[in-house]
Amino acid sequence: MNNYLLDTNSIIYALNSGFKFPRNNYFISVITEIELLSYHKLTLNEEDILKQALSNFENIILNDNIKNKTIKIRKKYNLKLPDSIIVATALIQNATLVTSDKKLLNLDFLNVVELEDII
């Protein structure tokens, strides 16, 4: 089985399109959870749906390895802090990042795909 780290936009797309995740190992960063659940227009029903969906993925919290890798990535590639944390998490977890973010899709040091590519 493959390891995939799901970016925020890939989870939103999957939920909106009814995407069914093939059998693999899926992770999310705590940053993704924060981004999804802190959206100011989120209804209680949508929050419940998100929490249920997120419970299907292993949540990776920040640790020293991710923190240190984030610092190096942010300095070298000038990514936004949340993106740097997501990228660092994927690298530390030895996971392919699933995203539709064009800037992240073009990183040559990272295994990265779009959601449709994992079908």
C-alpha positions as CSV (number, residue, x, y, z in Angstrom):
1,M,0.0,0.0,0.0
2,N,1.1,3.6,-0.7
3,N,1.3,6.4,1.9
4,Y,-0.5,9.6,1.0
5,L,-0.7,12.9,2.8
6,L,-3.9,14.7,1.9
7,D,-3.7,18.5,1.5
8,T,-6.7,20.6,2.5
9,N,-7.9,21.2,-1.1
10,S,-7.8,17.5,-1.9
11,I,-10.1,16.7,1.0
12,I,-12.6,19.4,0.0
13,Y,-12.6,18.2,-3.6
14,A,-13.1,14.6,-2.4
15,L,-16.0,15.5,-0.2
16,N,-17.7,17.7,-2.8
17,S,-17.3,15.1,-5.6
18,G,-18.1,11.9,-3.7
19,F,-14.6,10.6,-4.4
20,K,-14.0,7.2,-2.9
21,F,-10.4,6.7,-1.6
22,P,-8.8,3.5,-2.9
23,R,-7.2,1.2,-0.3
24,N,-4.0,2.9,0.8
25,N,-2.6,4.6,3.9
26,Y,-3.8,8.2,4.2
27,F,-2.6,10.9,6.5
28,I,-3.5,14.5,7.2
29,S,-1.4,17.1,8.9
30,V,-2.8,18.9,11.9
31,I,-2.6,22.0,9.8
32,T,-5.1,20.5,7.3
33,E,-7.5,19.8,10.2
34,I,-7.1,23.3,11.5
35,E,-7.7,24.8,8.1
36,L,-10.8,22.8,7.4
37,L,-12.4,23.1,10.8
38,S,-11.7,26.8,11.3
39,Y,-13.4,28.0,8.2
40,H,-15.7,30.8,9.4
41,K,-18.7,29.9,7.3
42,L,-18.7,26.3,8.3
43,T,-22.1,25.1,9.6
44,L,-22.5,22.7,12.5
45,N,-23.7,20.0,10.1
46,E,-20.7,20.6,7.8
47,E,-18.4,20.4,10.8
48,D,-19.8,17.1,11.8
49,I,-19.4,15.8,8.2
50,L,-15.8,17.0,8.2
51,K,-15.0,15.5,11.6
52,Q,-16.4,12.1,10.4
53,A,-14.4,12.2,7.2
54,L,-11.2,13.2,9.0
55,S,-11.6,10.3,11.4
56,N,-10.7,8.0,8.5
57,F,-7.2,9.4,8.2
58,E,-4.3,9.3,10.6
59,N,-3.7,12.8,11.9
60,I,0.0,13.8,12.1
61,I,0.8,16.3,14.8
62,L,3.7,18.7,14.8
63,N,6.9,17.2,16.3
64,D,10.5,18.3,16.3
65,N,11.4,16.5,13.1
66,I,8.5,18.2,11.2
67,K,9.3,21.5,12.8
68,N,13.0,21.4,11.8
69,K,12.2,20.2,8.3
70,T,9.6,23.0,8.0
71,I,12.2,25.6,8.9
72,K,14.6,24.4,6.2
73,I,11.9,24.2,3.5
74,R,10.5,27.6,4.3
75,K,13.9,29.2,4.2
76,K,14.9,27.5,1.0
77,Y,11.7,27.7,-1.0
78,N,9.9,30.7,0.5
79,L,6.6,28.8,0.8
80,K,3.8,29.9,3.1
81,L,4.1,28.5,6.6
82,P,1.1,26.1,6.3
83,D,2.4,24.8,3.0
84,S,5.9,24.4,4.4
85,I,4.4,22.3,7.3
86,I,2.4,20.2,4.9
87,V,5.5,19.5,2.7
88,A,7.7,18.7,5.7
89,T,5.0,16.4,7.0
90,A,4.9,14.5,3.7
91,L,8.6,14.2,3.6
92,I,9.0,13.0,7.2
93,Q,6.1,10.5,6.8
94,N,7.7,9.3,3.5
95,A,4.3,10.0,1.9
96,T,3.2,11.3,-1.5
97,L,1.5,14.6,-1.1
98,V,-2.0,14.8,-2.7
99,T,-2.8,18.4,-3.7
100,S,-4.1,20.6,-6.5
101,D,-1.9,23.5,-5.4
102,K,0.1,24.3,-8.5
103,K,3.1,25.7,-6.5
104,L,3.4,22.4,-4.5
105,L,2.8,20.2,-7.6
106,N,5.9,21.8,-9.2
107,L,8.3,21.0,-6.3
108,D,10.9,18.6,-7.7
109,F,12.1,17.2,-4.4
110,L,8.7,15.9,-3.3
111,N,6.5,13.0,-4.5
112,V,3.3,14.9,-5.3
113,V,0.2,14.0,-7.3
114,E,-3.3,15.3,-7.8
115,L,-6.3,13.5,-6.3
116,E,-7.4,12.0,-9.6
117,D,-3.9,10.3,-10.0
118,I,-4.5,8.0,-7.1
119,I,-7.5,6.2,-8.5
